[in-house]
């Protein structure tokens, strides 16, 4: 039990957005304008005569019966990243990120579980709206790793090639990766510019590469790679979204020019 935390009244708003190439609609649930959960479906199966299977056994608003099923929420973020929709991808990631549930005393009192590990689900119905469940869930944690590295930073290993298709926030300027391939190290700098139209260029040891992939060779040498990409969008809307002063929408892993992934 948390001592000395204020009691809070949940006042939720539901926002619909259609997923690409799909008639299904996922739900964003907020508390006082701040991200709370990404529901897998709504309404839950509790009064309907339809039988969707075992998920009906969950309490309404919990896990796959109308709550945030974290793995499903992650898949939605990955889908938008595949479309190159940077703004929406990172909005969803910010909602999934457990650290963002602990940005205030109210958030801590609502979430109730550890904010430094991934929870399997977040409840979506009163009186437990926004409460985390099944913390330390390795399945969701494993899926959380994949979109961060593969969908967002855009690093994907394809046999003996390392491909780059980043989907970065418009205000990120650069990040670095020190990638070890067997006994060979590739020092990779990814730079994002405001010039061009989603164009990508790459040099390996100063030599320009026509493809967006690094051919990996285990020659026990150190190699220098530079990847230049143009921002996913330069519209006023995306710029305003990236500079929003809404504290609840800020990401818990901001990047700077010296951000490094090893």
C-alpha positions in Angstrom: 0.0 0.0 0.0 1.2 3.5 -0.8 1.0 5.8 2.2 0.2 9.5 1.9 -0.9 9.5 -1.8 -3.9 11.5 -2.7 -7.2 9.8 -3.6 -8.1 10.5 -7.2 -11.2 10.4 -9.3 -10.9 8.8 -12.7 -12.3 10.8 -15.5 -11.6 9.1 -18.8 -12.0 10.1 -22.4 -12.0 7.6 -25.3 -10.3 8.4 -28.6 -10.7 6.2 -31.6 -8.2 5.7 -34.4 -8.4 3.3 -37.3 -5.5 1.0 -37.9 -4.1 0.9 -41.5 -5.7 -1.5 -43.9 -8.2 -2.6 -41.2 -11.8 -2.0 -40.2 -10.9 -2.6 -36.5 -10.7 0.3 -34.2 -8.3 0.5 -31.2 -9.0 2.7 -28.3 -6.8 5.2 -26.5 -7.9 5.8 -22.9 -6.7 8.9 -21.1 -6.8 10.3 -17.6 -7.0 14.1 -17.3 -5.6 14.3 -20.8 -2.7 12.0 -20.1 -2.1 8.6 -21.8 -3.4 5.7 -19.8 -4.1 2.6 -21.8 -4.4 1.2 -25.3 -7.5 -1.0 -25.2 -7.5 -4.2 -27.3 -11.3 -4.0 -27.8 -14.3 -2.3 -26.4 -16.9 -3.1 -25.0 -15.7 -6.2 -23.1 -17.4 -9.5 -23.4 -19.5 -9.7 -20.2 -23.2 -9.1 -21.2 -23.1 -10.4 -24.8 -24.3 -13.9 -25.7 -21.3 -14.2 -28.1 -18.6 -16.5 -26.9 -15.1 -15.4 -28.1 -13.4 -18.2 -26.1 -11.3 -18.1 -23.0 -10.9 -14.3 -23.0 -14.5 -14.0 -21.7 -13.2 -15.6 -18.5 -11.2 -12.4 -17.7 -12.9 -9.7 -15.6 -14.3 -7.0 -18.0 -11.6 -4.4 -18.7 -8.7 -6.8 -17.8 -6.1 -8.1 -20.3 -7.7 -9.4 -23.5 -11.2 -8.7 -22.4 -11.2 -5.0 -23.0 -8.0 -4.0 -21.2 -4.6 -3.1 -22.5 -3.0 -6.3 -23.7 0.5 -4.9 -23.9 1.8 -7.2 -26.6 -1.1 -6.2 -28.8 -0.5 -2.6 -28.1 3.1 -3.0 -29.1 2.1 -4.7 -32.4 -0.1 -1.6 -33.1 3.0 0.7 -32.6 5.0 -1.6 -34.9 2.3 -1.3 -37.6 2.5 2.4 -37.7 6.3 2.3 -37.7 6.1 0.1 -40.8 4.0 2.8 -42.5 6.6 5.4 -41.5 4.1 7.2 -39.2 6.7 8.5 -36.7 4.4 10.7 -34.7 1.7 8.1 -34.0 4.3 5.4 -33.4 6.0 7.3 -30.7 2.7 8.5 -29.2 1.8 4.8 -28.7 5.2 3.9 -27.4 4.9 6.7 -24.8 1.6 5.2 -23.6 3.1 1.7 -23.4 6.3 2.8 -21.6 5.8 1.9 -18.0 7.9 4.8 -16.8 5.3 7.3 -18.1 2.8 5.8 -15.5 5.0 7.1 -12.7 5.4 10.8 -13.7 3.2 12.0 -10.9 1.8 10.9 -7.5 -1.5 10.4 -9.1 0.0 8.2 -11.8 1.8 6.1 -9.2 -1.4 5.7 -7.1 -3.3 4.6 -10.2 -0.7 2.3 -11.8 0.3 0.5 -8.5 2.9 -1.8 -9.9 6.6 -1.4 -10.6 7.1 1.3 -13.4 10.6 0.1 -14.2 9.5 -3.2 -15.8 6.9 -4.1 -18.4 3.5 -5.2 -17.3 1.4 -7.7 -19.3 -1.7 -5.6 -19.1 -3.2 -2.4 -17.9 -6.8 -2.4 -16.6 -9.3 -0.2 -18.5 -12.6 -0.2 -16.4 -13.6 1.4 -13.1 -12.7 1.0 -10.3 -9.2 -0.1 -11.5 -8.8 2.0 -14.6 -5.0 2.5 -15.3 -3.8 -0.2 -12.9 -1.0 -2.4 -14.1 -1.3 -6.2 -13.9 1.2 -9.1 -14.2 4.3 -7.0 -13.9 7.7 -8.5 -14.8 6.1 -10.2 -17.8 8.9 -11.5 -20.0 6.7 -12.0 -23.0 5.7 -8.3 -23.2 9.3 -7.2 -22.3 10.7 -9.2 -25.2 8.2 -7.6 -27.6 9.0 -4.2 -26.1 12.6 -4.7 -27.1 11.9 -5.6 -30.7 10.0 -2.4 -31.7 12.5 -0.2 -30.0 15.5 -1.7 -31.8 13.9 -2.9 -35.0 10.9 -0.6 -35.7 12.0 2.6 -34.1 15.8 2.7 -34.3 15.3 0.6 -37.5 18.1 -2.0 -37.0 17.3 -5.3 -38.5 19.7 -8.2 -39.0 19.1 -10.1 -42.3 21.6 -13.0 -42.3 24.9 -11.2 -43.1 23.4 -7.7 -43.6 22.4 -5.1 -41.2 19.5 -3.0 -42.6 18.4 0.5 -41.4 14.9 1.8 -41.7 14.6 4.2 -38.7 11.3 5.7 -37.6 12.5 8.6 -35.4 10.8 11.5 -33.7 11.2 14.6 -35.8 13.2 16.4 -33.0 15.9 13.6 -32.8 19.1 14.7 -34.5 21.3 11.6 -34.1 22.2 8.4 -32.3 25.1 6.0 -32.4 25.3 2.2 -32.4 28.4 0.1 -31.7 27.4 -3.2 -33.3 29.6 -6.3 -32.8 29.4 -8.9 -35.6 31.3 -11.9 -34.3 34.8 -10.5 -33.8 34.3 -7.3 -35.8 32.9 -4.0 -34.5 30.9 -1.5 -36.6 30.7 2.0 -35.3 27.4 3.4 -36.7 26.3 7.0 -36.6 22.7 7.7 -37.7 22.0 11.4 -38.5 18.5 12.8 -39.1 18.2 16.0 -41.2 15.3 18.2 -42.2 16.4 18.1 -45.9 15.0 15.8 -48.4 11.9 13.6 -48.6 12.4 10.5 -46.5 15.6 9.8 -48.3 18.4 7.6 -46.9 22.1 7.6 -47.8 24.9 5.5 -46.3 28.7 5.3 -46.3 30.8 2.5 -45.0 34.4 3.4 -44.3 33.9 6.5 -46.4 32.5 4.6 -49.4 28.9 5.3 -50.4 26.6 2.3 -50.4 23.6 2.2 -52.8 21.4 0.1 -50.5 20.2 0.8 -47.0 22.1 -2.2 -45.6 25.6 -2.9 -44.3 27.3 -6.0 -45.6 28.7 -7.6 -42.5 32.2 -9.1 -42.8 34.0 -10.7 -39.9 37.5 -9.4 -40.7 38.4 -8.5 -37.1 38.7 -4.8 -38.0 36.8 -1.7 -36.8 34.5 -0.1 -39.4 32.9 3.3 -39.5 29.4 3.7 -40.9 27.3 6.9 -41.4 23.6 6.7 -42.2 21.8 10.0 -43.1 18.0 10.1 -43.2 15.6 12.9 -43.7 12.9 13.5 -41.1 9.7 11.5 -41.7 7.7 14.7 -42.0 8.2 18.4 -41.8 4.6 19.5 -41.5 3.5 22.1 -39.0 1.3 19.5 -37.3 4.2 17.0 -36.7 6.5 19.8 -35.6 3.9 21.0 -33.1 3.4 17.5 -31.8 7.1 16.9 -31.2 7.4 20.2 -29.3 4.2 19.7 -27.2 4.5 21.0 -23.7 2.1 18.3 -22.5 4.3 16.5 -19.9 2.2 13.4 -20.1 3.1 12.9 -23.8 6.9 13.2 -23.3 8.9 10.0 -23.9 10.9 8.5 -21.1 13.9 7.8 -23.4 14.8 11.2 -25.0 17.7 11.3 -27.4 20.5 13.7 -27.8 23.4 14.0 -30.3 25.4 11.6 -28.1 22.8 8.9 -27.6 24.6 5.6 -27.9 23.4 2.0 -28.2 25.8 -0.8 -27.6 
